[in-house]
Amino acid sequence: MLQEALKMPVVNLGLHGGLGNAFHENIAKFNINSGDYIIVCHSGFSDNDTITDISLAWITLEYHKELWDIIREKDYIDMLRGYPNYVISAFIKWFTFRGNKVPEAPYSRMAFNEYGDIIARPRYEGSEQNFKSGDIKVPNINDTCINRLNKLNDYVKTKKATLLIAGYPIGYGEFTPPAEEFEKFQNELARKLESEIISDYRDYFIPYEYFYGTGLHLTEKGAEIRTKQLIQDIKNYKRQN
């Protein structure tokens, strides 16, 4: 949908929240060309600049040596600490013939196409995510994340490309914080970031029925709703610039 609307090639680099914001930001550095838009859709801006799930990082990198450039020097100690758990888990999956299968979740290599889009959604998609009080929060902001994104913005500029910040899917219903709180968050984010925010986060309120599994997994219809809004945001930005 993005490619057809914008007449530009599009690659989705959002892989797994457990890898952390910095991991995904570093993926984007692999192939930035003049005129590209790098669009960050983080659901939080208060990370501690580490890889959250080390075993997951090993799984991501295990067959792709060229991706080791994603790992920073500061990550090596954590990667070494997590290696034993990764090896044990890999051995168990190999021994029980459960490795590299399509699981009941969008977490298999086979679930993604060449553009990074999920093409093998789980069978339970369509079962409404049962949100409860506290599940949906207004994102926090810290200097660690902001400073890293501002450095990424400087790097992207050296490639004659543009870094933009866009909204993420926010479950909308009984337990969603007031829209005013998201407006306050966005205003603070805009003051701290050197890159432009092209979205109004309130436009990304999507009814609970379009989520499954977690508060960030959209059904096919939910993904369509979100993508249409992102297309509109990008078009508005291009029109104004």
Salt bridges, closest charged atoms under 4 A:
GLU25 OE2 - HIS42 NE2 2.71
GLU25 OE1 - ARG148 NE 2.62
ASP47 OD1 - ARG148 NH1 2.85
ASP49 OD1 - ARG72 NH1 2.75
ASP49 OD2 - LYS74 NZ 2.67
ASP49 OD1 - ARG148 NH1 2.94
GLU62 OE2 - ARG109 NH2 2.96
GLU66 OE2 - HIS64 ND1 3.45
ASP75 OD2 - ARG72 NE 2.98
ASP78 OD1 - ARG81 NH1 3.68
GLU104 OE2 - ARG123 NH2 2.66
ASP135 OD1 - LYS132 NZ 3.47
GLU183 OE1 - ARG202 NH1 3.42
ASP200 OD2 - ARG202 NH2 2.83
GLU224 OE2 - LYS228 NZ 3.28
